[in-house]
Amino acid sequence: MQTWAQRTGNKVNVVASADLPQQLGQGFAGGTPPDLFVLEPGAFSRYAQPGALHTYAERLPGADDIYPNLRSIFTHEGKFVCAPKDFSTLALVIDTEAWAGAGLTDADLPKDWAQLEAVAKRLTTPKRKGLVLMDDVDRIGAFFKQAGGWLVDPSGKKATVDSPQNLQALQYVQRLLRSGSAAFAKQIDSGWSGEALGKGSAAMVVEGNWVIGALGKDYPQRKWRAVELPAGPAGKGTLAFTNCWGIPSVSKNRQAAENLVAHLTDVSQQNALGEGFGVIPSRRLAASLFARSHPEQQAFLAGADYAQGEPTAKGLESVLKDFDAQLLGLTSGADPKAILASTQRNAEQVLGR
């Protein structure tokens, strides 16, 4: 940013936030939001719907190069509002020593649900689960997509939680859990799946590419590889996690902020940010260049074109937190149909349909 500031004569004051949602809310309420900020999908509609966001993204150089599914997350009423800064996807991360020790080879890499179930069983030992998951929609949602389901319809305005496709996915996850070959991370005393893999309590995990840095830092001895998630009945499916560069409509420095975003989304700058933070650039060209020098990211990048973005409907965050709270019950006989039905009712109340 300082390079841009020196080149343009503008001043940039970077503020680290301890609680960004709260500070943004206070800033907008008081009429003094920051000129440029990072905005998560769950808060997008809260500001886009009342017109509090400056719509600029379509004018950016290289806007057409941004992955379409990322563009759609931050599109409101047909307008591409704010530019995604980078993203992450989910992949299947495998302990290669455990894999080889179970007599498995590349020919056994799971391509579908049946094969995932089979290798999870072979990898399970008294001290290690074959597959470990997080009990949240940010992981389980990938199985929804693989079954042909999702939480909302393409418009993002109608709840589709209680569907045959989502039921099939949740029943599959429950079968894995109850078989003894899979577990949620908290069931095996791990804070998250990456920790379970690092400690050797898991042979495979479904995680995002943030696991790369975590394993390198906390468990450098762990040898691993990442592959695309296995396809489900409806084909391949993974999730995309991103944020956008938000500019408030009331800012007096909208043009300068827009110019700064153009700098931050330039191919060279996106590559630099990717190098620094291990995230995939939101532009196709930058992502392909980044992957060339980071082969460990290839499996995550492979899902970029079909990754499902997070829902952005206002109020849906609390509904999904309640859904997450029910997921642990799958290990003790909770009815997947009942979980989906209650979440559907809550989502309909929020969405109004």
DADA-V841551 format. One record per run of one state. SS is the DSSP state (H for helix, E for strand, - for the rest). FROM is the first residue (numbers start at 1). TO is the last residue. Records with the same first field share a line. If there is no record, write none. Layout:
SS=FROM-TO + FROM-TO
//
This chain:
-=1-1 + 9-19 + 30-36 + 49-52 + 54-56 + 60-62 + 67-67 + 74-74 + 77-78 + 81-82 + 102-105 + 109-111 + 124-124 + 126-127 + 130-130 + 134-136 + 147-151 + 153-158 + 160-163 + 180-181 + 189-192 + 200-201 + 203-203 + 209-209 + 219-223 + 228-230 + 233-234 + 236-238 + 247-247 + 249-253 + 265-266 + 278-279 + 282-282 + 293-294 + 303-307 + 310-315 + 333-335 + 352-353
H=2-8 + 20-29 + 41-48 + 57-59 + 63-65 + 68-73 + 96-101 + 106-108 + 113-123 + 137-146 + 164-179 + 185-188 + 193-199 + 210-218 + 254-264 + 267-277 + 284-292 + 295-302 + 316-332 + 336-351
E=37-40 + 53-53 + 66-66 + 75-76 + 79-80 + 83-95 + 112-112 + 125-125 + 128-129 + 131-133 + 152-152 + 159-159 + 182-184 + 202-202 + 204-208 + 224-227 + 231-232 + 235-235 + 239-246 + 248-248 + 280-281 + 283-283 + 308-309
//
